[in-house]
Amino acid sequence: VFTRSGGVWSQQGSKLVGTGAIGPSGQGASVALCGDGNTAIVGGDGDNGGNGVLAGAGAAWVFTRTGSVWSQLGGKLVGAGDVGKASQGKSLALSGDGNTIVVGG
């Protein structure tokens, strides 16, 4: 995550890496940030079965910011009812208030 102060961009904390990934998750395949900038979601369409080229079942990870510190909120999100390599997390959207997420696959 980068923030701008004046005309200068700087990285805020370390990179966001969600826990619980299975194999090469492809985290960062898609990302979204809520309106106030304090909730982010990171999609990984390769989680649980991908190999970096082919998709896996996929997942998404939610992060929240307090001050300048980002932390993962809960475990990874995996929808029910997928069949095979669903590529969950290939696309996603986050509502302006950060309370609703749609994960595409």
C-alpha positions in Angstrom: 0.0 0.0 0.0 1.3 3.4 -0.9 0.1 6.8 0.4 0.9 10.3 -1.0 1.9 13.2 1.1 2.3 16.4 -1.0 3.7 15.1 -4.3 5.6 12.1 -2.8 4.4 8.5 -2.7 5.7 6.2 0.0 5.0 2.7 1.0 3.0 2.3 4.1 4.2 -0.7 6.1 5.2 -4.0 4.5 3.5 -5.7 1.6 0.1 -7.3 2.3 0.3 -11.1 2.3 -2.7 -13.1 3.5 -2.3 -16.2 5.7 -3.6 -19.6 5.0 -2.7 -19.7 1.3 -2.4 -23.2 -0.3 0.3 -23.4 -2.9 1.1 -20.4 -5.3 -2.0 -18.4 -4.4 -1.6 -15.6 -6.9 -2.4 -13.0 -4.3 -2.7 -9.6 -6.0 -4.5 -11.0 -9.0 -7.1 -8.3 -8.1 -7.4 -5.7 -5.4 -9.9 -3.2 -4.2 -9.9 -0.4 -1.6 -13.0 1.0 0.2 -13.9 4.7 0.0 -12.1 5.8 3.2 -9.0 3.8 2.4 -9.1 1.7 5.6 -10.2 -1.6 4.2 -8.6 -3.5 1.3 -9.3 -6.9 -0.3 -6.7 -8.9 -2.2 -7.8 -11.7 -4.6 -5.7 -14.8 -5.3 -7.2 -16.9 -8.1 -4.4 -19.5 -7.9 -5.0 -20.5 -4.2 -5.5 -24.2 -3.6 -4.6 -25.7 -6.9 -2.9 -23.1 -9.1 0.6 -23.3 -10.5 1.2 -19.7 -11.4 -0.3 -20.2 -14.9 -3.4 -22.2 -14.4 -6.0 -21.1 -11.8 -6.9 -22.9 -8.6 -10.0 -22.8 -6.4 -9.0 -19.2 -5.5 -9.6 -17.1 -2.4 -9.6 -13.5 -1.1 -8.1 -11.8 1.9 -9.4 -8.7 3.8 -7.1 -6.2 5.4 -7.9 -3.2 7.6 -5.8 -0.2 8.5 -5.5 1.4 11.9 -3.3 4.5 11.8 -0.6 3.3 9.4 -0.7 -0.4 10.4 -2.4 -2.9 8.1 -3.6 -6.2 9.6 -5.5 -9.2 8.1 -9.1 -9.3 9.2 -10.1 -13.0 9.8 -9.1 -15.9 7.6 -9.2 -16.1 3.8 -12.6 -16.0 2.2 -13.6 -18.9 0.0 -17.1 -19.2 -1.3 -19.1 -22.4 -1.1 -20.3 -24.4 -4.1 -17.4 -24.0 -6.4 -16.6 -26.8 -8.8 -13.0 -27.5 -9.8 -10.7 -24.6 -10.4 -13.2 -21.7 -9.8 -10.6 -18.9 -9.8 -12.3 -17.1 -6.9 -10.5 -13.8 -6.4 -9.8 -13.3 -10.1 -12.1 -10.2 -9.8 -13.7 -8.5 -6.8 -15.4 -5.4 -5.6 -15.7 -3.7 -2.2 -18.4 -1.3 -1.2 -17.6 2.3 -0.4 -18.1 1.6 3.4 -16.0 -1.6 3.3 -18.9 -3.8 4.6 -19.8 -5.7 1.5 -17.5 -7.7 -0.8 -18.3 -9.5 -4.1 -15.7 -12.1 -5.2 -15.7 -13.2 -8.8 -14.3 -16.4 -10.2 
